[in-house]
Amino acid sequence: MNTFFGFDMDVVRSADAPGTSAPSPLGLRAGEFIQLVKYAASLANTRVVEFTEMNPKYDIDNRTAKLVAIGMHRFCTGVA
């Protein structure tokens, strides 16, 4: 069985990811988000991963873009 992971950046709190379509003061901390990405990478049946709902128009200091880039890096380096 193949597995797909969709990481919606709206789930990360606005302090860590302000550049989203629906920022929230509540949500996952950046570190918790990265742990989930690493978990997805560790599963042998993960075939597709996507990062969505990033809005560069509202991204203060490119925080959200950097978090997505870190997530992509952690996924690629952690693939089982």
C-alpha positions in Angstrom: 0.0 0.0 0.0 1.3 3.4 -1.0 0.9 6.4 1.4 0.4 10.1 0.6 1.1 12.9 3.1 -0.3 16.4 2.6 1.2 18.9 4.9 -1.0 22.0 5.1 1.0 24.9 6.5 -2.2 26.3 8.1 -1.7 23.7 10.9 1.5 25.5 12.1 1.0 28.4 14.5 1.3 31.8 13.0 4.4 32.7 15.1 6.3 30.0 13.2 4.5 30.2 9.9 2.9 33.6 9.3 2.7 33.2 5.5 -0.3 30.9 5.3 -3.8 31.3 3.8 -5.4 31.1 7.3 -2.9 31.9 10.0 -3.8 30.9 13.6 -2.2 31.7 17.0 -2.8 28.0 17.9 -1.3 25.0 16.1 1.8 22.9 15.9 5.1 24.4 16.8 7.7 24.3 14.0 9.6 21.5 15.7 6.5 19.4 16.1 5.7 19.9 12.4 9.2 18.8 11.4 8.8 15.7 13.6 5.7 14.7 11.6 7.6 15.3 8.3 10.4 13.0 9.6 7.9 10.4 10.6 6.4 10.4 7.0 9.9 10.0 5.6 10.6 7.1 7.8 7.8 5.0 6.5 8.8 2.7 3.6 5.5 3.0 1.9 5.4 6.8 1.6 5.4 7.7 -2.0 4.1 11.3 -2.2 4.4 14.3 0.0 3.2 17.8 -0.5 3.4 21.1 1.3 0.4 23.4 0.7 -1.3 26.7 1.8 1.9 28.8 1.8 1.2 32.4 0.9 4.4 34.4 0.2 2.4 37.7 0.3 2.0 37.4 4.0 5.3 35.6 4.8 7.2 37.8 7.3 11.0 37.3 6.9 10.3 34.2 4.7 9.6 32.2 7.9 7.0 30.0 6.3 9.1 29.4 3.1 12.1 28.5 5.3 10.0 26.1 7.3 8.8 24.4 4.1 12.3 24.2 2.8 13.5 22.6 6.1 10.6 20.2 5.9 11.5 19.2 2.3 15.1 18.8 3.3 14.2 16.6 6.3 11.9 14.5 4.2 14.5 14.0 1.4 17.3 13.1 3.8 15.1 10.9 6.0 13.5 8.7 3.4 13.6 5.0 4.5 
